[in-house]
Amino acid sequence: MVRIKISKTLEQKIRRGYPWIFHYQIKNKKIEGELGDLAVVYDSKNIFLAIGLYDPESDIRLRVLQISKPVEIDSIFFENRLLSALQLRNSIVADGTTGYRVINGENDGFPGLVLDRYDSTLVLKLYTAAWIPYLDVLSTLFKNKISVKRCVLRLSRKVAASKTISREHSEGTLLFGKKITEPIYFKENGIDFQVDVISGQKTGFYLDQRDNRQKVRLLSEGKSVLNVFSYTGAFSVYAFSGGARSVLEIDSNPIALAASRKNLKGCFINRNFSMEEFNQITGDAFDMLSKLESSGQRYDLVILDPPAFAKRKKQKMTALNSYTKLVRAGARVTKKGGILFGASCSVHVQSDNFYKAVFLGIDLAGRGYEEICRSGHAQDHPYTFSEGEYLKGIFCKIV
Ligand code: SAH
């Protein structure tokens, strides 16, 4: 088994539950470990500290599976982890939701692995190729413990580029079950959605925004809504289901906008939306917001849910400036007394800094605000370490 030595400071961090060891933090330089090997970390007194998955292709060289007490990493170990994760989600299913996250990576004890469920389809997404040798064990476990028709494998860009990926485990392949021949539907808070689990972003849908969408639904009655970065239109459908008067979507991706139209049709089969009620703009959010502003368009509810502006730590400042710029543009098209919702999914942007950037944006737009509430991940996206808490949201009344 691979042995790893780390500093005393990092030892403390790992003991408190931090799940990553980066390559530059490893003290013994010559390690003959292969992708997916189990690696053990001993503390300075040579006592077992942790065991994890070794990934020589990633900056995160070790992802911790277990701390303090040595255990056998076998199918029983994974089964226990899965059962705890499933238990945590029991109440979600009872709420009329069949699309939710079953395993949220490190935060559910499966570092670098996400499992999303869309009704009877599972989507397993890997952020480290170190899980490849365990796919058979995991597939069997999912098949036996979760009653679904199939499981699709999705790979992060880095994992897909790994030389170790065989055809049988390439992006979009089926790990088990029936081939996809029809659209995949699921429910979120009682609302029907369609999802493209093969080519959609992440695993096809942003399940983490469920609670914020529910808030949007409750705030939408009679409102004109602007949904910026609308993707497949989830916020729009919620807005209409909450009685919104109109929704305008902005997204740069025409495929996402087409999927959004499908979702809307699927939810409101008997309704024909006029252009005044529902419309879409394909283009850059910043450009389009500025056009809307100069043409005098104003909205009761503005939703700003952009992609991560800071993909790396060093982009943090630029990202904060972008959030401020975006909120400034958003606040300018919000009616007096209207509501602005802003979200950030950048891991590298901390919540306090994000909220400050939002307030600054509102201020720079020459507007005031009353904070309504702050929000984060839905319950099926728990976090156990700081990097696991990536989603920040805030609802403000713009005055
Ligand atoms: N709010 C969505 C998720 C947003 S994902 C939901 O609840 O499902 C981010 C979206 O922003 C993607 O659809 C992407 O196409 C879009 N996007 C990225 N950069 C953009 C830009 N500069 N202008 C407009 N849309 C952009």
Boltz pocket constraint, residues with backbone or C-beta under 6 A from the ligand:
constraints:
  - pocket:
      binder: B
      contacts: [[A, 205], [A, 206], [A, 209], [A, 228], [A, 229], [A, 230], [A, 231], [A, 232], [A, 233], [A, 234], [A, 235], [A, 250], [A, 251], [A, 252], [A, 253], [A, 256], [A, 283], [A, 284], [A, 285], [A, 286], [A, 305], [A, 306], [A, 307]]
      max_distance: 6.0
